Amino acid sequence: MTNGTQWRSWLINDHWFNTLPASLQDSLLLGMRQRRITPGKLVFKRGEPACGLYALLAGSIRFGEVKQQRHWLAPQSASTRPYWFAEVSLFDDCPRRHDVYAEDQVIVLQMPQAPLNQLLEQNPRHWRWFCELLGRKLGVGVPSRDQVTSLPTDERVAFRLLMLCEGYGEIDRSIRIVSIHELASTRCLGLTPEVVDRVLEQFAKRAIIRRDHNFISVLDTDKLRKAACHRLTQLSA
């Protein structure tokens, strides 16, 4: 049995994968590489360059430092496999925000960043499927990378904050902390620091966030989701 055939059998019951065009399924199966990771070892490290799309097939992964109390463990149930993660890097190309560890014996499939970017450059119509994958986690529609800077100023900042908070799924239900330097990605915002500060001040008055020097605490993700609402971020019916 070839790797592609084996992996297809693992992914066959996944709703997202099964909605993909056959050509995109084949491209992913051809480009993905299997990795086996022992407990406590890194899947990827915070601050590393974007390294592609992952599908967790077996085991559990931990977001955040091993000794950190606030973390999210994903997932235990075989019914939730595969768990796709790290697709957010396709939209901002920023370094990884989290350390991701193997909690136990883990098997992941990884589609590296460079061939994935090349695939999307050659087939721009495929963007919609990755927008859908990320949109499930954010709870809003996801514009293509080129459309983000078409959002109005307030909605653009709200959408960027939402990506930073929820781009890896529900990491935890407590206050989410975002660095102002992560927020101010030129590619994602295209706004001056003064404009971003003005928007953040408005969000703070609405109890969406709390600003603390170079960090932002997101207090209410539901309000943040509403603040990101725009025709480009409306979920498809």
N, C-alpha and C positions, 0 to 999 in steps of 0.2 A: 504494500500500500504506500503510495507516495505521500509526502507531507501534505500537499494540497488536498488530496482526497481525504486524508485523516482529519485535517482541520475543518474541511467542509462538513464532515460528519459531526464535529463538535459544535459547529456554529449553526447547524441546520434548523434548530428550534429558536434561534434568536430573532426576535421581531425586527430589529433594525437591519441586521444583515440580510434577512430574507426579503426586505423591501428594496434592496439595492439592485440596479440593473446587473445582468449577468456579467457584463464586461467589467464592471467595477468589482464585483465579487471575485472574479478571476484575477484581476490585478492585485487585489489585497492578498489573496491566497498565494500568489506567486511571489509577492514582495515581502511577506511577513516572515519573521524568523522566530523560532521557538527558543525560549530561555527558561532554564530551571534554576531556581534561586533558593538557597538554603535559609533556614530561620535566622533572622537578625541581619541578613545581608541587604544592601541597598538595591532597589530597582533603579532608582535614580536619585540624585542628590540635589538639594536646594542650591540654586545659583548656577547649576549646569545649563548649557545651551539646550534649547528645545530639541527633543530627541524622538519625536514621532508619536504615533498612536499605539496604544496598548489594549490587549484583551486579556483579562484574567480568566484562566480556564480552571485552575485548581489551587486550593489554598486560600489564604487571606493576606491582605496587605494592610499596612498601617501608615496613615498620613501623619507626619510630625515626628519629633524625636521620640526615641524609645522610652525615655523617662518622663516625657511630657504627659501631663494629665489630660489635657485637651487633645483629643485625637479622634479619628474616625476609623473604624475597622470595617473593611469591605471585602467581599461579603461572605457569610458563612454558609448560606443555603445553596445547594447545587442548582436549585430552581432559578437562581438569579444569574447563572453563568450563561454566556460570558459577561463579564463586567468591563465595559469599554471605558477607558480613561485617558487623559492627557491630550485629547483632541483640541483643547483650548489653545494650545501653542500654534495651531494652524491659523488662528485669527489674530494673535498678537506677536508671535515669534519671540516672546520674551523668555528669559531664563526661568527654570523651574522654581516655583514658589514653595515647594514642600520637599522635605526628605520623605521618600516612600520606601518602606522596609517590608521585607517578607516576614510575616508573623509566624508562618510555619513553612512547610515545603510548598513552594509555589511554582506553577507553570504559567507563563505568560506568552502571548504572541506579540511581537513588536514589529510595526511597520516603520522603518527609520524615516526621519524627517525629510532628507534630501529626495529620495525616490517618491515620497508622498507628495511633496511640493511639485515635483516634476509631473507626476500624474495629474495633478489638478491644473497645472499650467497647460498641459496638452488637452485636457478634457474639462473645461470650465463648468460644463453642465453638472459635473459631479459635486460641485460645492454644496448644492442644496441638501445633499444627504448628510454632510458633516454639520451643516447648519442645524438640521433636524436633531442630530445626536446631541449637540451642545444645548440646543433649545429645551430639550427635556429636563436638563439639570437646572437651567436658569429659570424656567417657567415663563419665558417670553420667546417670541420669534427672534431668530438671529440673522441680521443682515449679512450679506457677503462682506469680505474684508474691505473691499473698495467702497461699500455703501455706508460704513460706520461713520465716516466723516461727513456724510450727508445729513445725519441726524441733527436736530436743533441742539444748541449748546447744553441745556440742562439735561435733556434726554441722553446725550452722548456721555456726559459725566456719569449719570446714573447707570447706564448700560455698562460702562467700563468698570465701575465699582461692583456691579452684579457679577461680571465675569471673574473678577478677582476673588469675590466671596464664594461663589457657588459653581465655579467652572469645573471643580473636581467632584461635584455632588455635595451632599449634606455632610460636610466635614464635622460640624457639631452644631448644637442648638444654642450655644452661648454667644457672647459678643464676638464678632469677627473683627480682626485687626488687620488693617491694610496700611502699608507704607505710602506716604505721599509720592515717593520716588517711583513706586510701581504704578501708581495711578497716572502719573504724568508722562506716559509713553507717547511720544510724538506721533508714532504711526497710528495709535488708537484714538488719540484725541485731536491732535492738530490745533491745540488751544494754548494760549499764553498762560503762564502761572497766575497772572492777575485775574484772568477770566475764571480759571479753575477755582481759585480762592473765593471768588464771588459766589459761584454756584455752591461750593461747600458751606459757605456761611448761610445760604438760604436753606440748604438741607439740614443744617444744625438747628435752625430756628423751627423747622418742621419736625424735629425729633427723629429724623431719619438716621443721622450720624452724630458723633461727638468728635470734635477735632482736638487733638492733644499734640501740639508741636508738629513733629514730622509723621505722626500716625493718625489714622482715622479709625474710629470704632463704629462699625455699622450696627445700629441699634434695632432697626426694624426692616427686615428684608422684604416684607410685603409692601410697605410704603415705598421702598426703593424700586421694587418691580413696577409699581404704579407710576413712579417718576420716570421710568424708562419707556413708558408706553408711547408709541408712535406708530404710524402706519407701517413702518419698516420693521417694527418689533411686535406686531400683532401676530399671535399664533394662528396658523391656518385652521380653518374649520374642519 
